Amino acid sequence: MNPRRQSRLVYSQIPLATRAPTRAESYLAVRTHFQWTSIYDSSMPSFDVVSELDQQEVRNAVDQANREASTRFDFKNTNATIELKDKEMTLSASTEDRLRALYQLLEEKLVKRSVSLKSLEPGKIEEASHGAARQKVSLKAGISQDVGKQINKLIKEMGVKNLSSSIQGDQVRVTGKQRDDLQQAIAELKQADLSVPLQFTNFRD
């Protein structure tokens, strides 16, 4: 008898429980036992807390405020203007009184464009040339480390099991075992009095 055929015959007669499993059989056993549990399947539901600024809406609000200031009688001959560059605005007017009125007009236009006033960080009113007044206003975007720590503290104080958060750059990732827990966290953060506006994105079930 052919030796190779004889070895196959002997091997096939060994009981299945006593002979070593083949690579394919081991692979099938592992797959069946763990049911293909992977790091993706076991990932918990999550969402990201961000603080984003719609630059186009800010630009629209500035344009509207400038147009109105150029036609209103109380701003006549006051040189009231708003200049927008990147993430900073410069307000100018002939007097401090008109400058404050211009800032109020800007706020009104921003609110109408759904831009949170928490995004504004006004500087001090300064004296410009010829006795005019000037003020720089920074536009805030992103979650700072301090605000991120406040968010982490709020999430921790909720006392919800398996609900946690971590700072990731300029945003915060919140994870939880149940979707209801995440919704509860969002409601809590919406009520929190933080220094920046918050949005909630990248929901993962």
C-alpha positions, 0 to 999 in steps of 0.5 A: 500500500502507498505509504501516504495513503496508509498514513491518511487511513490510520489518521482517519480512524483516530476518534475525533475527540482524541486527534488534534484539530486542524487549523480550519477546525481551530479557527471555526471553534474560536469564531463560534465561541467568541461570536466574532466579538471585536473592538468595534462590536464592543465599543460603547455608545458615545457622542462628542461635545464641541463648541463650533462657530459658523464663520459665515453667519458671523460675517453675515451679521457683521455685514447687516450691522454695518449696513444698518449703521450706515443708514440709521440717523443716530449713527450719522457722521459717527464713522461707526464700522465693524471690521472682521478679520479671521477670529477677531472683530474691530468696532470703531466709532467717533464716540464711546457712546456710539461704540457701545450702541454699535456693539449692541447692534452687532449683538442683535444681528448675531442673535438673529443669525443664531450665533451665541453671544457666548462666542464673543470675548470683548476687549477694553474700549480704547481711544483711537485717533482724533478722540474716536473709540475702538474695541476689539472683540475676539471670537471663541471656538473650541473647548479649552482645557478649563471648560473640558475639565468642567464638563468632565466634572459635571459628567462625573457628578451625575453619578451614572454608572458606565458614563464617562468623558475625556478631553480630546483636543478641543472637544470632549468625548462622552461614552455610556452603556445606554443611549438614555444615559447619553441623552441625560448627559446632553440635557445636563450639559445644556442646563450648565452655565458654561462660558462657551456654547456647546453642540453635540455631534458624532453620535455612535450607537 
